[in-house]
Amino acid sequence: MRTFTITGMSCAACSARVEKAVLAVPGITSCAVSLLTNSMGVEGDATSDAIVKAVETAGYGARPAEAVSSSQSAPTNTIDPLVDRETPRLRLRLIWSLFLLAPLLYMSMGHMLWNWPLPIFFDDNHTAMGLAQLLLTAAVMVINQKFFITGFRGLMHGAPNMDTLVALGAAASFGWSTWVLFTMTRAQVDSNSTAVLAGMKGLYFETAAMILTLITVGKMLEAHSKGKTTSALKSLMQLAPQTATVLRDNTETEIPVADVRVGDVFVVRPGANIPVDGEVLDGTSAVNEAALTGESLPIDKEPGDRVAAATVNLSGFLRCRATRVGEDTTLAQIIRMVSDAAATKAPIAKLADRVSGIFVPVVIGIAVLTIVGWLLAGESTGFALARGIAVLVISCPCALGLATPVAIMVGNGVGARHGILFKTAAALEQTGRTRIVALDKTGTLTTGTPVVTDIVPVEGILPDTLLACALSLESKSEHPLAHAVVTAARNRGLAPTPVENFCVVPGNGLTATAGGKQLVGGNRAFMDAQAPVPTILAAHAETLAAEGKTPLYFSNDGVVLGCIAVADTLKPDSPKAVRQLQSMGIRVVMLTGDNKRTARAVGRQAGVDALVADVLPDGKEQVIRDLSKMGSTAMVGDGINDAPALTRADTGIAIGAGADVAIDAASVVLVNNQLADVPAAIRLGRATLTNIRQNLFWAFFYNVLGIPLAAGVLQPFLGWTLNPVFGAAAMSLSSFCVVSNALRLNLFNPHDARHDKANAPVPLTINIDTTSKAPQPVRRVTLCIAGMMCPHCEGRVKTSLEALKGVLSAAPSHERGEAVVELANDIPEAIFRQAVEEAGYQWQGMH
C-alpha cells in the first residue's frame, strides 16, 4: 500500500471527494483517506503522478508520504508527518482575531446595548462607527482567509465542504452589513436619524468576525486533540536509539544505528537501550521490554536468547549479534503497522462517509429554503438572513468525519502500548464483534515445547537412576521428546553414560548397550517385547496418558526401571484466558492435529467449550469456515500450518513468537507470547466500537437537533431562535467533543476484566466434541514472602510459583510482600515454601 499526504481537507466531505476522485483513476483497486492524519492509503498499479493529478483536479493537494522510520532521525529537510504544526498556526490566527474582535464587540454590543462610552470622534457619527466595524471585520476575514480560499475553491470544483459553509455564512453577514452601511450613509446625508439607528441595529459585522473567530477556536482545540491521538506512535518513534556501539577489529566503535548491518557484533552496557534486534552471544542480564510488549516485569536474557531494538538493558553487560536492522526490526514493524492502520478505514465509517458526501449541498439548500421561507412569511431580510446564516454555521460535517478515525487511531495506540497490533482499522472493528474464538493447541494454548512432567520409577529404583538410564539413551537422539528428557536430567546435574550399538527403531523406541548391558526405551508395545511391565506401573502410565501425556518406558538389562511422562504443557495463563473469554459470552473451540485422547485431556485442563481433533491444516480452514456461519470467528495460531485458517477467519490473530507466515496471514498480531492478550484485544475492540457509536450518535444528534433550531422551526411554537454567533460556537465545540471523547480510550486498560459484559453465547452446531469435564473451580491463596525488593524479584517469584503443577497464575507484589496465587487444585504449604526459598526469598506463611 502506498501512502500520500493530502492537503486542503477540512471535513468529511473533503475526504469523500478525494476518495471518489482517486478511485476513478484506472488501475486503482482501493483507496482510504484519513481526515485525522491527512493521509491516504492507495492500492493499485496506477502511477503516483496520476494519483496526485486526480487529487489536484478535485481541488486538493497531494504528495507521496515519507516512510516513517524508526532507525534514524529524519533529515532536516524531511517533513515529519507526526509533528503538530497546525495548532501553533491556528493559535497565532486566534490571537490576532481576538485582538481585533475585542474593539469590534465593544462598539457593536457594548455601546449599542449598554451605552459604553466611545471616543469623541464617534459621537453621533454612526456611519463612522459602521466603517470602523467594516474595517475590523475585514481584517479578521483576511487573517482567516483560509476558510474562504478552501471553501470557495471546493464550491468551484463542485465539492463544497465545511469551510464552504463557514465562508458563505461569514460572507453573507459581511455583504448584508456592507449594504446596510451604504443605506445608512444615504440616511445620514438626508438627516434621517431614525433610519440611521435602524441601520445600526441591522449590522452583522460582529457576527461575521465572531463566526470566524469561534470556528478558529474550535479548529485549534480539534487540532490539539488530534495531535494527542498520535501520541502512541510518537512515543514509539522516540524509543529508537540513535547510535550503537559495535566491535570492529576488537575495538568498540560508536556508529549511527542506521549503519549497523546484519551480522555486526554490538555491545550494550547496563542502562543502555538495545539498538537493533539481535541474539545474545555473551553475558547475562535482565531486559525491560515494556516499551514493546507492555510487560512491566524484566525478562532474563542469556546466550542464545533474542533481544529487540528499543528495549532497555537493566543490569549486565551483553555482547550480541545483529539479526534485524533498519526497517526489519521489531520496533520498525510495530511502527509500520500502527501508521498503516491509520491510513485505512473501518466499515462502520461507511455510513458517515455516505452522509458526508451529500451533507454540505443539503445544508446549503436548507439555508436557502430557510431564507426564502422566512421572507415569504413576512419577516425582514435581516431576520431571514440571520436564520440562514445560523443554519450554515451550526452544521458540522467535521464531527461526522472524525467520529470513527479518531477512535480507531487512539484504539490502535492503546493496543500498541500493550503489545496488541491491529494491521487495519477493519481488524480493530471486527475484533470487537468476535463471538467465537478458535485456538490452535500447540504453541498457542500450550508452550509448544515438550517437558518432563512425571518421573515414575518402579519400587526399589531411585528417580535419578531411572533418569540417568534415560539420559544415556536419549542423549543420542534428535527427537523432541528426547530433548525434554535430556534437559530434565541435566537440570538435576546428571551426566550421560557412554553407550555403544545405539539404534533407533522408528515409531517404537531406542536401544543401546552400556557396560555390556542392554538399555531400552520406548512406548508400551515396544517395551512389552523387551521386558515385562509391572501392572502397577502400567496402570499409572495409563492414567498419565489419559491426561494427555506421553509415557516413555525404560529398562536396563531386561528389568523395567519405570516410565517418564513427557507433555507439551499448557501455558500458565491459558486456563485464565479461556475463562475470561467465556465470561465475555465468547465460545472457545480448540483445534489440533493430535488424537482425540490427547486433545480431550488438554481441552479439560484448559476448560474450552469444544474441540476438534485429528484435523489437518486444510481441515482447520474448513472448520473456521463452518464456525464463521454461526458468528464472527477469531482464529488464534502461531504456526505455518495455521496460515490458511488465519486467512479464512473473520479475525486472524497471530501470536508474536510464532512463524512469520502466520504473522503475515493474520490481521492482528500479539507481540507477547501469552494467550491473555486475546481477551484483551477483544475488550479493546469492543471499547473502540462503543466509543465510535457514541461519537456517531453525538454527530448525528447534534446536526438533527441543531439545524432545525437554527432554521427557526421552533420560533412559532416556543419563540426560540438561534443567533448565528451561538451556532458558530456550537459548531466549534461539536468536533472538539468528538475528539475529546475518543481520547478517553487512552485511559482504557484492555487487561482489566472487571467490567466485562457477557453477550449471549452462540450455539455450536458443527460436528465437534464438547469437553466431558468442566474446569475445576479456581481457588486463590495469598503467600507472605519477605525479601522482594523490585519488579525483577517479583519476576523470579512468579516464575518459580507458576512452574508448580496446579498453579494457574501467580501475582507477586514486592510492595505488599505477598503473592496472590490461583490454583486448579490444592497444593501443600511445604511445596510453596520450597519454591519460594529456592527462588532466594523468605517464606512467612500463607492464608
NORPE-V532813 format. One record per residue. N is the residue number from 0. PHI is phi in whole degrees, 0 to 359 (999 if undefined). Layout:
n=N phi=PHI
n=N phi=PHI
//
This chain:
n=0 phi=999
n=1 phi=267
n=2 phi=243
n=3 phi=234
n=4 phi=266
n=5 phi=251
n=6 phi=242
n=7 phi=94
n=8 phi=279
n=9 phi=231
n=10 phi=202
n=11 phi=296
n=12 phi=297
n=13 phi=296
n=14 phi=296
n=15 phi=295
n=16 phi=295
n=17 phi=297
n=18 phi=302
n=19 phi=298
n=20 phi=293
n=21 phi=288
n=22 phi=296
n=23 phi=280
n=24 phi=286
n=25 phi=303
n=26 phi=98
n=27 phi=274
n=28 phi=261
n=29 phi=205
n=30 phi=208
n=31 phi=225
n=32 phi=253
n=33 phi=254
n=34 phi=293
n=35 phi=297
n=36 phi=256
n=37 phi=52
n=38 phi=233
n=39 phi=220
n=40 phi=258
n=41 phi=232
n=42 phi=236
n=43 phi=144
n=44 phi=256
n=45 phi=291
n=46 phi=285
n=47 phi=298
n=48 phi=297
n=49 phi=293
n=50 phi=293
n=51 phi=299
n=52 phi=297
n=53 phi=296
n=54 phi=293
n=55 phi=293
n=56 phi=295
n=57 phi=284
n=58 phi=104
n=59 phi=230
n=60 phi=251
n=61 phi=209
n=62 phi=206
n=63 phi=300
n=64 phi=282
n=65 phi=289
n=66 phi=296
n=67 phi=284
n=68 phi=249
n=69 phi=249
n=70 phi=267
n=71 phi=200
n=72 phi=288
n=73 phi=289
n=74 phi=298
n=75 phi=293
n=76 phi=266
n=77 phi=262
n=78 phi=278
n=79 phi=280
n=80 phi=290
n=81 phi=263
n=82 phi=282
n=83 phi=278
n=84 phi=265
n=85 phi=286
n=86 phi=300
n=87 phi=299
n=88 phi=295
n=89 phi=295
n=90 phi=297
n=91 phi=295
n=92 phi=301
n=93 phi=294
n=94 phi=300
n=95 phi=293
n=96 phi=297
n=97 phi=294
n=98 phi=299
n=99 phi=275
n=100 phi=289
n=101 phi=302
n=102 phi=294
n=103 phi=297
n=104 phi=292
n=105 phi=300
n=106 phi=285
n=107 phi=284
n=108 phi=244
n=109 phi=300
n=110 phi=284
n=111 phi=288
n=112 phi=266
n=113 phi=242
n=114 phi=59
n=115 phi=294
n=116 phi=290
n=117 phi=236
n=118 phi=304
n=119 phi=298
n=120 phi=287
n=121 phi=264
n=122 phi=302
n=123 phi=55
n=124 phi=240
n=125 phi=293
n=126 phi=296
n=127 phi=297
n=128 phi=298
n=129 phi=296
n=130 phi=296
n=131 phi=298
n=132 phi=296
n=133 phi=299
n=134 phi=294
n=135 phi=296
n=136 phi=294
n=137 phi=300
n=138 phi=295
n=139 phi=297
n=140 phi=293
n=141 phi=293
n=142 phi=299
n=143 phi=256
n=144 phi=297
n=145 phi=300
n=146 phi=301
n=147 phi=285
n=148 phi=297
n=149 phi=292
n=150 phi=295
n=151 phi=285
n=152 phi=296
n=153 phi=297
n=154 phi=296
n=155 phi=291
n=156 phi=272
n=157 phi=73
n=158 phi=226
n=159 phi=298
n=160 phi=226
n=161 phi=299
n=162 phi=297
n=163 phi=297
n=164 phi=298
n=165 phi=296
n=166 phi=296
n=167 phi=296
n=168 phi=296
n=169 phi=292
n=170 phi=294
n=171 phi=296
n=172 phi=298
n=173 phi=293
n=174 phi=296
n=175 phi=297
n=176 phi=295
n=177 phi=296
n=178 phi=299
n=179 phi=298
n=180 phi=297
n=181 phi=295
n=182 phi=293
n=183 phi=297
n=184 phi=299
n=185 phi=297
n=186 phi=294
n=187 phi=290
n=188 phi=297
n=189 phi=276
n=190 phi=58
n=191 phi=263
n=192 phi=295
n=193 phi=297
n=194 phi=293
n=195 phi=295
n=196 phi=296
n=197 phi=297
n=198 phi=295
n=199 phi=301
n=200 phi=288
n=201 phi=265
n=202 phi=280
n=203 phi=237
n=204 phi=301
n=205 phi=295
n=206 phi=295
n=207 phi=299
n=208 phi=294
n=209 phi=294
n=210 phi=303
n=211 phi=297
n=212 phi=291
n=213 phi=294
n=214 phi=295
n=215 phi=294
n=216 phi=302
n=217 phi=298
n=218 phi=297
n=219 phi=293
n=220 phi=298
n=221 phi=295
n=222 phi=297
n=223 phi=297
n=224 phi=291
n=225 phi=297
n=226 phi=298
n=227 phi=289
n=228 phi=293
n=229 phi=264
n=230 phi=298
n=231 phi=297
n=232 phi=292
n=233 phi=297
n=234 phi=298
n=235 phi=297
n=236 phi=293
n=237 phi=289
n=238 phi=288
n=239 phi=297
n=240 phi=295
n=241 phi=261
n=242 phi=226
n=243 phi=221
n=244 phi=258
n=245 phi=252
n=246 phi=263
n=247 phi=235
n=248 phi=56
n=249 phi=62
n=250 phi=239
n=251 phi=286
n=252 phi=229
n=253 phi=270
n=254 phi=229
n=255 phi=300
n=256 phi=298
n=257 phi=293
n=258 phi=269
n=259 phi=287
n=260 phi=243
n=261 phi=301
n=262 phi=99
n=263 phi=296
n=264 phi=261
n=265 phi=233
n=266 phi=242
n=267 phi=226
n=268 phi=270
n=269 phi=304
n=270 phi=90
n=271 phi=266
n=272 phi=279
n=273 phi=282
n=274 phi=284
n=275 phi=219
n=276 phi=292
n=277 phi=198
n=278 phi=239
n=279 phi=289
n=280 phi=263
n=281 phi=206
n=282 phi=101
n=283 phi=229
n=284 phi=194
n=285 phi=256
n=286 phi=242
n=287 phi=273
n=288 phi=254
n=289 phi=301
n=290 phi=298
n=291 phi=261
n=292 phi=251
n=293 phi=80
n=294 phi=278
n=295 phi=283
n=296 phi=281
n=297 phi=294
n=298 phi=249
n=299 phi=288
n=300 phi=237
n=301 phi=217
n=302 phi=308
n=303 phi=100
n=304 phi=280
n=305 phi=268
n=306 phi=234
n=307 phi=240
n=308 phi=301
n=309 phi=79
n=310 phi=277
n=311 phi=248
n=312 phi=280
n=313 phi=270
n=314 phi=233
n=315 phi=265
n=316 phi=267
n=317 phi=241
n=318 phi=243
n=319 phi=229
n=320 phi=252
n=321 phi=290
n=322 phi=246
n=323 phi=221
n=324 phi=227
n=325 phi=60
n=326 phi=282
n=327 phi=265
n=328 phi=291
n=329 phi=301
n=330 phi=299
n=331 phi=297
n=332 phi=292
n=333 phi=297
n=334 phi=301
n=335 phi=296
n=336 phi=297
n=337 phi=294
n=338 phi=288
n=339 phi=295
n=340 phi=297
n=341 phi=292
n=342 phi=268
n=343 phi=252
n=344 phi=233
n=345 phi=279
n=346 phi=304
n=347 phi=294
n=348 phi=279
n=349 phi=297
n=350 phi=299
n=351 phi=298
n=352 phi=295
n=353 phi=296
n=354 phi=294
n=355 phi=298
n=356 phi=298
n=357 phi=245
n=358 phi=298
n=359 phi=296
n=360 phi=302
n=361 phi=296
n=362 phi=296
n=363 phi=299
n=364 phi=297
n=365 phi=296
n=366 phi=297
n=367 phi=297
n=368 phi=298
n=369 phi=297
n=370 phi=297
n=371 phi=297
n=372 phi=299
n=373 phi=289
n=374 phi=294
n=375 phi=293
n=376 phi=281
n=377 phi=96
n=378 phi=282
n=379 phi=290
n=380 phi=299
n=381 phi=298
n=382 phi=296
n=383 phi=297
n=384 phi=295
n=385 phi=299
n=386 phi=293
n=387 phi=295
n=388 phi=297
n=389 phi=300
n=390 phi=299
n=391 phi=297
n=392 phi=273
n=393 phi=275
n=394 phi=292
n=395 phi=224
n=396 phi=288
n=397 phi=296
n=398 phi=298
n=399 phi=297
n=400 phi=289
n=401 phi=268
n=402 phi=306
n=403 phi=271
n=404 phi=297
n=405 phi=293
n=406 phi=294
n=407 phi=297
n=408 phi=296
n=409 phi=294
n=410 phi=300
n=411 phi=298
n=412 phi=295
n=413 phi=298
n=414 phi=299
n=415 phi=299
n=416 phi=293
n=417 phi=253
n=418 phi=75
n=419 phi=240
n=420 phi=246
n=421 phi=258
n=422 phi=287
n=423 phi=221
n=424 phi=295
n=425 phi=297
n=426 phi=295
n=427 phi=296
n=428 phi=295
n=429 phi=293
n=430 phi=300
n=431 phi=291
n=432 phi=262
n=433 phi=298
n=434 phi=242
n=435 phi=226
n=436 phi=242
n=437 phi=258
n=438 phi=247
n=439 phi=291
n=440 phi=281
n=441 phi=289
n=442 phi=87
n=443 phi=249
n=444 phi=284
n=445 phi=254
n=446 phi=287
n=447 phi=86
n=448 phi=235
n=449 phi=297
n=450 phi=224
n=451 phi=284
n=452 phi=252
n=453 phi=216
n=454 phi=241
n=455 phi=239
n=456 phi=280
n=457 phi=286
n=458 phi=301
n=459 phi=95
n=460 phi=249
n=461 phi=283
n=462 phi=304
n=463 phi=291
n=464 phi=294
n=465 phi=298
n=466 phi=291
n=467 phi=294
n=468 phi=296
n=469 phi=296
n=470 phi=297
n=471 phi=299
n=472 phi=283
n=473 phi=285
n=474 phi=294
n=475 phi=268
n=476 phi=262
n=477 phi=255
n=478 phi=292
n=479 phi=303
n=480 phi=293
n=481 phi=295
n=482 phi=299
n=483 phi=296
n=484 phi=294
n=485 phi=298
n=486 phi=298
n=487 phi=297
n=488 phi=293
n=489 phi=291
n=490 phi=295
n=491 phi=268
n=492 phi=81
n=493 phi=274
n=494 phi=236
n=495 phi=286
n=496 phi=272
n=497 phi=302
n=498 phi=236
n=499 phi=234
n=500 phi=54
n=501 phi=294
n=502 phi=215
n=503 phi=259
n=504 phi=257
n=505 phi=307
n=506 phi=78
n=507 phi=231
n=508 phi=171
n=509 phi=227
n=510 phi=222
n=511 phi=193
n=512 phi=237
n=513 phi=218
n=514 phi=61
n=515 phi=82
n=516 phi=251
n=517 phi=273
n=518 phi=257
n=519 phi=227
n=520 phi=216
n=521 phi=167
n=522 phi=278
n=523 phi=297
n=524 phi=298
n=525 phi=292
n=526 phi=290
n=527 phi=301
n=528 phi=279
n=529 phi=252
n=530 phi=201
n=531 phi=291
n=532 phi=265
n=533 phi=303
n=534 phi=299
n=535 phi=298
n=536 phi=295
n=537 phi=297
n=538 phi=294
n=539 phi=297
n=540 phi=295
n=541 phi=296
n=542 phi=296
n=543 phi=297
n=544 phi=296
n=545 phi=294
n=546 phi=272
n=547 phi=87
n=548 phi=262
n=549 phi=251
n=550 phi=279
n=551 phi=247
n=552 phi=267
n=553 phi=224
n=554 phi=223
n=555 phi=228
n=556 phi=58
n=557 phi=84
n=558 phi=244
n=559 phi=289
n=560 phi=270
n=561 phi=149
n=562 phi=224
n=563 phi=238
n=564 phi=267
n=565 phi=238
n=566 phi=207
n=567 phi=274
n=568 phi=279
n=569 phi=296
n=570 phi=296
n=571 phi=304
n=572 phi=265
n=573 phi=298
n=574 phi=301
n=575 phi=295
n=576 phi=296
n=577 phi=297
n=578 phi=297
n=579 phi=296
n=580 phi=298
n=581 phi=294
n=582 phi=292
n=583 phi=268
n=584 phi=79
n=585 phi=255
n=586 phi=282
n=587 phi=243
n=588 phi=238
n=589 phi=259
n=590 phi=247
n=591 phi=204
n=592 phi=274
n=593 phi=289
n=594 phi=290
n=595 phi=296
n=596 phi=296
n=597 phi=295
n=598 phi=298
n=599 phi=294
n=600 phi=297
n=601 phi=294
n=602 phi=299
n=603 phi=295
n=604 phi=296
n=605 phi=281
n=606 phi=83
n=607 phi=290
n=608 phi=285
n=609 phi=203
n=610 phi=213
n=611 phi=231
n=612 phi=252
n=613 phi=54
n=614 phi=249
n=615 phi=276
n=616 phi=306
n=617 phi=290
n=618 phi=292
n=619 phi=299
n=620 phi=297
n=621 phi=290
n=622 phi=298
n=623 phi=298
n=624 phi=301
n=625 phi=291
n=626 phi=295
n=627 phi=296
n=628 phi=289
n=629 phi=268
n=630 phi=172
n=631 phi=302
n=632 phi=246
n=633 phi=251
n=634 phi=254
n=635 phi=245
n=636 phi=207
n=637 phi=220
n=638 phi=249
n=639 phi=300
n=640 phi=290
n=641 phi=270
n=642 phi=303
n=643 phi=300
n=644 phi=291
n=645 phi=298
n=646 phi=290
n=647 phi=288
n=648 phi=296
n=649 phi=300
n=650 phi=225
n=651 phi=263
n=652 phi=242
n=653 phi=255
n=654 phi=289
n=655 phi=300
n=656 phi=276
n=657 phi=276
n=658 phi=289
n=659 phi=299
n=660 phi=297
n=661 phi=295
n=662 phi=295
n=663 phi=294
n=664 phi=282
n=665 phi=273
n=666 phi=259
n=667 phi=228
n=668 phi=238
n=669 phi=261
n=670 phi=295
n=671 phi=282
n=672 phi=267
n=673 phi=222
n=674 phi=288
n=675 phi=299
n=676 phi=284
n=677 phi=292
n=678 phi=299
n=679 phi=296
n=680 phi=296
n=681 phi=292
n=682 phi=301
n=683 phi=296
n=684 phi=298
n=685 phi=296
n=686 phi=296
n=687 phi=293
n=688 phi=300
n=689 phi=300
n=690 phi=295
n=691 phi=297
n=692 phi=297
n=693 phi=297
n=694 phi=296
n=695 phi=295
n=696 phi=299
n=697 phi=297
n=698 phi=295
n=699 phi=289
n=700 phi=298
n=701 phi=301
n=702 phi=289
n=703 phi=297
n=704 phi=276
n=705 phi=287
n=706 phi=295
n=707 phi=298
n=708 phi=296
n=709 phi=294
n=710 phi=287
n=711 phi=86
n=712 phi=299
n=713 phi=274
n=714 phi=299
n=715 phi=293
n=716 phi=264
n=717 phi=244
n=718 phi=77
n=719 phi=273
n=720 phi=227
n=721 phi=241
n=722 phi=295
n=723 phi=306
n=724 phi=298
n=725 phi=291
n=726 phi=297
n=727 phi=295
n=728 phi=297
n=729 phi=296
n=730 phi=298
n=731 phi=297
n=732 phi=283
n=733 phi=297
n=734 phi=294
n=735 phi=299
n=736 phi=295
n=737 phi=297
n=738 phi=293
n=739 phi=297
n=740 phi=297
n=741 phi=295
n=742 phi=294
n=743 phi=299
n=744 phi=298
n=745 phi=298
n=746 phi=273
n=747 phi=280
n=748 phi=253
n=749 phi=294
n=750 phi=267
n=751 phi=273
n=752 phi=267
n=753 phi=292
n=754 phi=250
n=755 phi=297
n=756 phi=245
n=757 phi=271
n=758 phi=278
n=759 phi=294
n=760 phi=299
n=761 phi=280
n=762 phi=287
n=763 phi=262
n=764 phi=246
n=765 phi=276
n=766 phi=281
n=767 phi=225
n=768 phi=268
n=769 phi=262
n=770 phi=294
n=771 phi=278
n=772 phi=225
n=773 phi=288
n=774 phi=298
n=775 phi=292
n=776 phi=299
n=777 phi=275
n=778 phi=245
n=779 phi=244
n=780 phi=229
n=781 phi=245
n=782 phi=260
n=783 phi=265
n=784 phi=228
n=785 phi=252
n=786 phi=107
n=787 phi=284
n=788 phi=241
n=789 phi=201
n=790 phi=301
n=791 phi=295
n=792 phi=297
n=793 phi=302
n=794 phi=297
n=795 phi=294
n=796 phi=295
n=797 phi=300
n=798 phi=297
n=799 phi=295
n=800 phi=289
n=801 phi=287
n=802 phi=283
n=803 phi=284
n=804 phi=294
n=805 phi=102
n=806 phi=271
n=807 phi=275
n=808 phi=199
n=809 phi=223
n=810 phi=233
n=811 phi=284
n=812 phi=222
n=813 phi=289
n=814 phi=289
n=815 phi=267
n=816 phi=66
n=817 phi=209
n=818 phi=221
n=819 phi=268
n=820 phi=242
n=821 phi=262
n=822 phi=242
n=823 phi=272
n=824 phi=207
n=825 phi=293
n=826 phi=232
n=827 phi=300
n=828 phi=299
n=829 phi=298
n=830 phi=293
n=831 phi=299
n=832 phi=299
n=833 phi=298
n=834 phi=296
n=835 phi=293
n=836 phi=291
n=837 phi=293
n=838 phi=282
n=839 phi=100
n=840 phi=233
n=841 phi=263
n=842 phi=277
n=843 phi=232
n=844 phi=112
n=845 phi=214
n=846 phi=207
//
